[in-house]
């Protein structure tokens, strides 16, 4: 029986549908036959360099077929692919590579100046491989020890397939909004089976109990000309993009479409949907959805979007009115708003044209999740207004790599069951649904009152002129903290800060309103759409 391991499933898929397209980026199209072969050649190059089971392979890459191939290659040798944020500069890059014990690094040549400045400080590196996308930013040649990716492909035949042992580790680095990057560890078997069972129902398929059936289904989808075609708006270096836009679709022999631009361009997304008959689109909340909706509103007849059946969002607020607007333009679209983090999935909200519109930040808990009082003594009482911590069981990570203290604080056992506590705070309605308030670490305590930034941000964005908003706390001598924020306006928006606050005052208690707020050209967010609160505070400081 085929083992529950991503690489074993993908190899069986390549055998079943060799002519199906696995990867598309612009004019580049890579078949499953070539995808598996190229990954096997890179895997052999890693083996020749001395890497093997549990070895960490860093991917300091933009979205590209090479990202997917390297990810596949690392898993093929029983190793651990390590996502590296391409925005990281020297010290951030060094910290992650050293913390993760990375032994091989595959990087785009345009990032080579950063690699050159830190690689001598990483004696554990056994091989560095450069993917050509032009010269480094500073005009240098990059690290002299780098081997061109195409040279590794040409120099190696494909590595022999291995039989997974069942104790392999998968790890994904998350930076979050504060603190240093952390490697979240999973058992590959558990992580693979989580995707086998949890995600097929989202696209109309039954859960898979055994890995053998996935290649069979891939062949059926290929023969019926209904393959899974998915695209990620956020970069593959982030979990939402990699897992839902690449790794899960590939378990069904699907096609992963990648954007060419290194910044989000809504017109490019709709062009790709139209050209490639994309059925699933992965985004991160309003930061992606609003520009996509504006593009459709500006040119409603420009694109054929009829292939799009599912839009999946996770990791940031996705407001109800934006969902409604997208469904008005794409009537057969289902929108899945998933409550989750790198530490685990907890709830979801699904909207179609036929279902009642749910409130923003309102989710139905998954059967494996619950909301507990902060001390863990009991579940919150539905309809009581009690605020609790969302706890997720089921597929719980093993912990954070080399950080037992942080692991003990996030992953806890209660009544014999293990839970992950990512820090999300919520109330539970009488019908059992939860209203997400925000991450507890971002909660603002102002004069003894707790204010969750996400609640205030949502209220600010209800103003017609507001495009985006971030809210945060500032030190205050009298109240301990005071609420502050920044907003950006829609293209034709002309409102002032006072106009926006006046409108918001009708929606929120006065203590929740920002006491200080400015309008900026663009609210700072990471490429995956997540809030950059540090940069937001700096913008406010600079305005004084």
C-alpha atoms as one frame of an Amber mdcrd trajectory, in Angstrom:
protein
   0.000   0.000   0.000   1.245   3.474  -0.909   2.519   5.428   2.097   0.839
   8.683   3.162   3.649  10.940   2.002   3.458  13.834  -0.454   6.348  12.688
  -2.628   5.082   9.101  -2.878   1.646  10.334  -3.932   3.089  12.809  -6.447
   5.306  10.098  -7.939   2.295   7.815  -8.386   0.392  10.713  -9.964   3.245
  11.345 -12.424   3.018   7.699 -13.473  -0.773   7.932 -13.870  -1.024  11.215
 -15.803   2.420  11.932 -17.323   0.999  14.172 -20.035  -1.116  16.310 -17.708
   0.347  19.788 -17.080   1.650  20.131 -13.530   3.022  23.697 -13.580   2.223
  26.831 -15.564   3.884  30.203 -15.283   3.215  32.526 -18.183   4.427  30.681
 -21.260   6.199  27.943 -19.254   4.308  24.673 -19.049   5.784  21.653 -17.280
   4.143  18.243 -17.677   3.883  15.793 -14.817   6.445  13.587 -16.604   8.990
  16.420 -16.709   8.072  17.741 -13.267   8.856  14.406 -11.632  11.996  13.905
 -13.725  13.412  17.360 -12.964  12.669  16.989  -9.258  14.388  13.576  -9.277
  17.492  15.079 -10.911  17.671  17.849  -8.309  17.151  15.209  -5.620  20.150
  13.255  -6.933  22.218  16.451  -6.887  21.329  16.871  -3.217  22.293  13.256
  -2.506  25.637  13.723  -4.296  26.286  16.716  -2.032  25.831  14.532   1.030
  22.202  15.231   1.945  19.790  12.545   3.017  16.881  11.847   5.328  15.890
  14.806   7.540  18.299  17.176   5.733  16.939  20.719   5.439  16.729  22.290
   1.953  16.186  26.062   1.880  14.089  27.617  -0.896  14.996  31.310  -1.169
  12.953  31.675  -4.319  10.201  33.658  -5.939   7.213  31.795  -7.362   8.553
  29.585 -10.133   8.543  25.996 -11.364  11.937  25.672  -9.662  10.279  26.387
  -6.308   7.881  23.481  -6.812  10.627  21.186  -8.139  12.925  21.909  -5.196
  10.096  21.306  -2.747   9.413  17.961  -4.459  13.135  17.074  -4.579  13.644
  17.652  -0.853  10.681  15.410  -0.029  11.969  12.760  -2.469  15.122  12.213
  -0.383  13.197  12.135   2.890  14.421  15.648   3.569  12.680  18.780   4.758
  11.971  21.679   2.356  12.336  25.010   4.151  10.445  28.057   2.881  12.514
  31.248   3.054  10.914  34.665   2.733  12.467  36.357  -0.298  12.078  39.724
   1.425  14.601  38.770   4.101  17.836  40.714   4.097  21.202  39.554   5.380
  20.632  39.083   9.114  17.070  37.802   8.790  18.247  35.355   6.130  21.188
  34.228   8.252  18.962  33.735  11.303  16.512  31.476   9.488  19.114  29.386
   7.656  21.121  28.892  10.839  18.050  28.215  12.972  16.724  25.655  10.483
  20.126  23.908  10.067  19.804  24.305   6.304  22.317  22.132   4.412  21.334
  23.100   0.863  20.070  26.422  -0.433  18.369  27.010  -3.772  18.002  30.713
  -4.560  17.184  33.102  -7.374  20.338  34.748  -8.697  18.877  38.245  -8.231
  19.037  37.541  -4.475  22.636  36.319  -4.725  24.271  39.363  -3.122  22.490
  38.603   0.154  23.472  34.948  -0.016  27.100  35.843  -0.774  27.340  38.052
   2.302  26.206  35.382   4.749  27.033  31.938   3.308  30.546  31.859   4.831
  28.915  32.105   8.263  26.937  28.908   7.623  29.448  26.028   7.731  26.625
  23.454   7.579  25.825  24.452   3.969  26.919  21.636   1.666  25.597  22.980
  -1.636  24.119  26.224  -2.944  22.232  26.241  -6.241  21.397  29.347  -8.255
  18.288  29.747 -10.417  19.054  32.340 -13.076  16.751  35.371 -13.074  19.356
  38.077 -13.675  22.172  39.693 -11.702  22.015  40.491  -7.981  20.596  43.791
  -6.822  24.045  45.286  -6.105  25.491  44.288  -9.479  27.813  41.648  -8.006
  28.277  38.106  -9.256  26.708  36.463  -6.224  28.346  33.614  -4.275  31.243
  32.029  -6.168  30.388  28.554  -4.872  26.910  28.577  -6.399  26.115  25.887
  -8.973  23.608  26.816 -11.707  20.301  24.977 -11.377  20.435  23.871 -15.015
  23.910  22.399 -14.414  22.576  20.257 -11.563  19.750  19.077 -13.820  22.129
  18.165 -16.638  24.750  16.506 -14.424  22.430  14.049 -12.687  20.128  11.244
 -13.627  17.001  10.908 -11.566  17.359   9.747  -7.975  15.929   6.337  -7.180
  12.541   6.528  -5.511  12.590   5.747  -1.821   9.955   4.083   0.306   8.992
   6.528   3.091   9.611   5.142   6.565   6.647   6.906   8.153   8.609   9.003
  10.632   9.540  11.880   8.283   9.144  15.482   9.410   7.667  18.378   7.442
   8.411  21.896   8.596   7.134  25.313   7.605   8.580  28.598   8.836   6.164
  31.261   9.962   7.151  34.797  10.822   3.764  35.918  12.155   3.356  39.598
  12.949   5.892  39.685  15.779   9.009  37.822  16.838  11.582  35.828  14.916
  10.618  33.151  12.364   9.611  29.813  13.859   9.703  26.387  12.252   6.380
  24.602  12.802   6.974  20.828  12.716   4.496  18.209  11.522   4.681  14.484
  11.033   4.581  14.116   7.228   2.169  11.188   7.518  -0.314  13.176   9.632
   0.036  16.295   7.509  -0.502  14.379   4.271  -3.560  12.584   5.629  -4.991
  15.894   6.851  -5.032  17.080   3.241  -6.275  13.722   1.933  -9.347  13.885
   4.164  -9.997  17.526   4.864  -9.811  19.253   1.483 -11.388  16.971  -1.162
 -14.928  17.823   0.078 -14.229  21.489  -0.689 -14.039  20.604  -4.383 -16.855
  18.068  -4.403 -14.870  14.880  -3.786 -15.107  12.381  -0.943 -12.280  12.183
   1.606  -9.469   9.768   0.753  -8.808   7.079   3.343  -5.789   5.633   1.537
  -3.109   7.274  -0.578  -3.451   4.680  -3.371  -6.766   6.121  -4.513  -5.393
   9.586  -5.318  -3.557   8.625  -8.503  -6.631   6.660  -9.616  -8.764   9.775
  -9.161  -6.129  11.892 -10.912  -6.415   9.603 -13.953 -10.216   9.801 -13.888
 -10.092  13.618 -13.746  -7.565  13.703 -16.592  -9.578  11.322 -18.781 -12.771
  13.316 -18.205 -10.916  16.569 -19.000 -11.784  17.993 -15.564  -8.372  18.236
 -13.861  -7.972  20.414 -10.782  -6.488  23.738 -11.915  -5.482  25.974  -9.017
  -3.619  29.243  -8.594  -2.278  31.059  -5.565  -2.399  34.844  -5.321   0.064
  34.982  -2.395   3.626  33.698  -2.804   4.365  30.007  -2.431   6.761  30.837
   0.407   3.643  31.327   2.577   1.583  28.397   3.837  -1.753  29.416   2.326
  -0.228  29.671  -1.143   1.968  26.592  -0.978  -0.489  24.183   0.597  -3.686
  25.158  -1.214  -2.225  26.463  -4.468   0.406  23.776  -5.025   0.690  20.792
  -2.691  -2.945  19.738  -2.351  -3.866  20.183  -6.065  -0.829  18.078  -6.965
  -2.147  15.203  -4.827  -4.913  14.939  -7.435  -2.664  15.346 -10.462  -3.772
  18.932 -10.823  -2.195  21.955 -12.424  -0.651  24.713 -10.318  -0.658  28.081
 -12.091   1.813  30.733 -10.900   1.715  34.446 -11.458   4.675  35.965 -13.285
   4.728  39.311 -11.507   6.435  39.619  -8.145   3.771  41.965  -6.913   0.030
  41.333  -6.875  -1.709  42.590 -10.019  -5.435  41.815 -10.179  -5.571  42.120
 -13.970  -2.879  39.450 -14.248  -4.917  37.155 -11.999  -8.036  37.468 -14.135
  -5.965  37.082 -17.313  -4.602  33.809 -15.903  -8.068  32.601 -14.858  -9.382
  33.313 -18.353  -6.414  31.805 -20.198  -5.940  28.659 -18.071  -9.509  27.786
 -17.007  -8.565  28.059 -13.350 -11.118  26.423 -11.040  -9.635  27.327  -7.643
  -8.099  30.621  -6.613  -6.295  31.045  -3.300  -6.177  34.527  -1.756  -5.641
  36.169   1.627  -8.638  38.274   2.613  -9.525  41.776   1.523  -5.950  42.700
   0.617  -6.369  40.474  -2.449 -10.142  40.361  -2.809 -10.758  44.117  -2.970
  -8.393  44.749  -5.906  -9.833  41.703  -7.682 -13.362  43.026  -7.237 -12.417
  46.537  -8.382 -10.905  45.102 -11.571 -14.141  43.242 -12.343 -16.215  46.331
 -11.621 -14.040  48.455 -13.907 -14.136  46.002 -16.824 -16.972  43.510 -16.222
 -16.875  42.074 -19.741 -13.116  41.777 -20.171 -12.591  38.266 -18.731 -14.288
  34.897 -18.941 -14.347  33.785 -15.310 -16.869  30.954 -15.720 -14.244  28.270
 -14.936 -13.739  29.629 -11.424 -15.696  27.548  -8.928 -13.927  28.072  -5.606
 -12.110  30.968  -3.969 -10.295  30.007  -0.785  -9.060  32.617   1.692  -7.168
  32.241   4.937  -5.022  34.371   7.187  -6.704  37.795   7.009 -10.104  39.480
   7.223 -12.431  38.893   4.255 -15.413  41.207   4.592 -18.924  40.123   3.685
 -19.662  42.946   1.243 -16.549  42.078  -0.795 -17.604  38.421  -0.953 -21.054
  39.477  -2.145 -19.546  41.690  -4.825 -17.393  38.858  -6.199 -20.350  36.467
  -6.313 -22.422  39.065  -8.173 -19.796  38.996 -10.931 -19.211  35.213 -10.760
 -22.590  33.685  -9.822 -21.380  30.073  -9.603 -18.506  30.979  -7.280 -18.270
  29.479  -3.785 -16.094  31.365  -1.315 -14.454  29.426   1.506 -13.156  31.674
   4.274 -10.919  29.435   6.390  -9.979  30.240   9.973  -6.505  28.890  10.454
  -2.802  29.493  10.862   0.423  27.602  10.339  -0.339  25.932  13.672  -3.618
  24.455  12.417  -7.102  24.898  10.925  -9.999  25.743  13.231 -13.130  26.825
  11.365 -14.597  27.942   8.080 -17.370  29.939   6.473 -18.639  29.123   2.978
 -20.719  31.543   0.935 -22.479  31.012  -2.394 -25.248  32.897  -4.180 -27.772
  30.528  -2.557 -26.597  30.724   1.062 -27.366  33.537   3.512 -24.494  35.969
   3.754 -22.592  35.354   6.969 -21.148  38.109   9.101 -17.515  39.029   8.604
 -15.265  37.040  10.986 -18.098  34.585  11.781 -17.131  30.932  11.350 -18.486
  27.487  12.089 -15.991  25.584  14.186 -14.552  22.400  12.778 -15.458  19.285
  14.825 -11.874  19.159  16.097 -11.936  22.689  17.537 -13.432  24.481  20.519
 -13.254  27.810  22.338 -11.906  27.603  25.886 -11.620  30.174  28.640  -8.078
  31.604  28.766  -7.253  29.444  31.815  -8.419  26.316  29.955 -10.852  25.381
  32.733 -13.893  24.947  30.461 -15.455  25.851  27.137 -17.081  29.260  26.872
 -20.860  29.241  27.170 -22.598  29.838  23.826 -24.436  33.147  23.723 -22.820
  34.367  26.956 -20.437  36.873  25.385 -17.500  35.222  27.159 -14.214  35.681
  25.320 -12.082  32.591  24.930  -9.125  31.128  23.085  -9.701  29.039  19.980
  -8.168  25.592  20.478  -7.602  23.107  17.666  -7.134  19.359  18.017  -6.966
  16.794  15.254  -3.860  17.393  13.172  -1.765  19.272  15.752   1.863  20.154
  14.949   4.608  18.395  16.865   5.988  21.729  18.053   8.369  24.513  17.084
  11.821  23.505  15.881  14.449  23.979  18.598  12.054  25.965  20.798  10.614
  23.768  23.567   9.471  26.758  25.635   7.376  28.247  22.822   6.110  24.769
  21.944   4.914  24.176  25.515   3.028  27.481  25.479   1.244  26.846  22.171
   0.646  23.103  22.135  -1.001  21.786  25.302  -2.730  18.649  26.510  -6.142
  19.028  28.141  -8.034  16.013  29.498  -5.767  13.687  27.586  -6.180  15.446
  24.225  -3.567  17.623  22.545  -4.543  21.096  21.317  -2.899  23.965  19.468
  -3.530  27.481  20.795  -2.382  29.903  18.050  -3.698  32.854  20.107  -6.966
  33.659  18.312  -9.679  35.063  20.589 -13.387  34.537  19.918 -16.900  34.491
  21.337 -19.422  31.717  20.674 -22.946  32.539  19.513 -26.034  30.651  20.654
 -26.050  28.708  17.346 -22.518  27.442  18.006 -20.798  29.686  15.445 -17.846
  31.751  16.578 -17.094  35.406  16.053 -13.367  35.880  15.637 -12.081  38.889
  17.568  -8.417  38.735  16.691  -5.043  37.531  17.880  -4.649  37.934  21.643
  -1.094  39.205  21.260  -2.463  42.212  19.326  -5.193  42.998  21.863  -5.038
  46.586  23.134  -5.713  47.167  26.844  -6.792  50.771  27.158  -7.812  51.854
  30.643  -8.801  48.279  31.499 -10.944  47.836  28.362  -9.839  45.273  25.778
  -9.915  46.293  22.141  -9.291  43.809  19.337  -7.730  45.595  16.337  -9.494
  43.425  13.751 -12.921  44.488  15.023 -12.020  48.167  14.666 -10.393  47.621
  11.278 -13.550  45.974   9.987 -15.666  48.898  11.173 -13.353  51.460   9.580
 -13.464  49.603   6.251 -17.248  49.824   6.160 -16.828  53.477   5.165 -17.269
  53.721   1.391 -14.062  55.714   0.929 -11.791  53.378   2.915  -9.761  50.783
   1.044  -7.755  49.319   3.925  -7.035  49.906   7.614  -4.725  48.779  10.393
  -5.277  49.468  14.094  -2.744  49.070  16.900  -1.935  50.220  20.405   0.465
  52.960  21.442   1.882  53.559  24.909  -0.204  56.019  26.897   0.729  57.497
  30.286  -2.872  57.698  31.483  -4.537  54.607  29.986  -1.553  52.294  29.516
  -2.338  52.046  25.808  -4.397  54.102  23.408  -5.963  52.979  20.160  -4.353
  54.356  16.995  -4.538  53.512  13.330  -3.884  54.247   9.696  -6.206  53.989
   6.698  -5.819  54.174   2.947  -8.557  55.389   0.626 -10.161  53.937  -2.447
  -8.890  55.448  -5.678 -11.686  58.024  -5.807 -12.017  58.384  -2.029 -11.936
  61.900  -0.591 -12.866  61.408   3.078 -10.880  62.914   5.922  -9.845  61.085
   9.092 -12.580  62.907  10.985 -15.202  61.910   8.405 -14.241  58.266   8.800
 -14.186  58.393  12.603 -17.555  60.145  12.698 -19.114  57.346  10.641 -17.376
  54.647  12.687 -18.560  56.222  15.947 -22.045  54.935  15.107 -20.760  51.356
  14.981 -18.409  51.018  17.946 -18.148  51.990  21.595 -16.158  55.199  21.964
 -13.229  53.532  23.776 -12.595  51.371  20.680 -12.219  54.332  18.309  -8.697
  55.362  17.284  -7.591  58.403  19.268  -5.000  59.064  16.604  -5.408  58.160
  12.936  -3.867  59.252   9.664  -4.557  58.591   5.988  -1.675  56.989   4.081
  -1.148  56.169   0.422  -0.982  52.421   1.072  -1.465  50.330   4.191   1.649
  48.171   4.651   1.154  44.442   4.261   3.384  41.468   3.535   3.163  39.796
   0.095   0.743  37.254   1.594  -1.653  40.027   2.620  -0.939  39.883   6.342
  -0.717  43.085   8.346   2.657  44.726   8.942   1.902  46.480  12.233   5.514
  47.542  12.798   5.587  49.445   9.513   2.142  50.918  10.239   3.322  52.346
  13.556   6.379  53.778  11.817   4.167  55.580   9.286   2.230  57.157  12.123
   5.430  58.159  13.922   6.816  59.716  10.743   3.679  61.835  10.298   4.204
  63.705  13.572
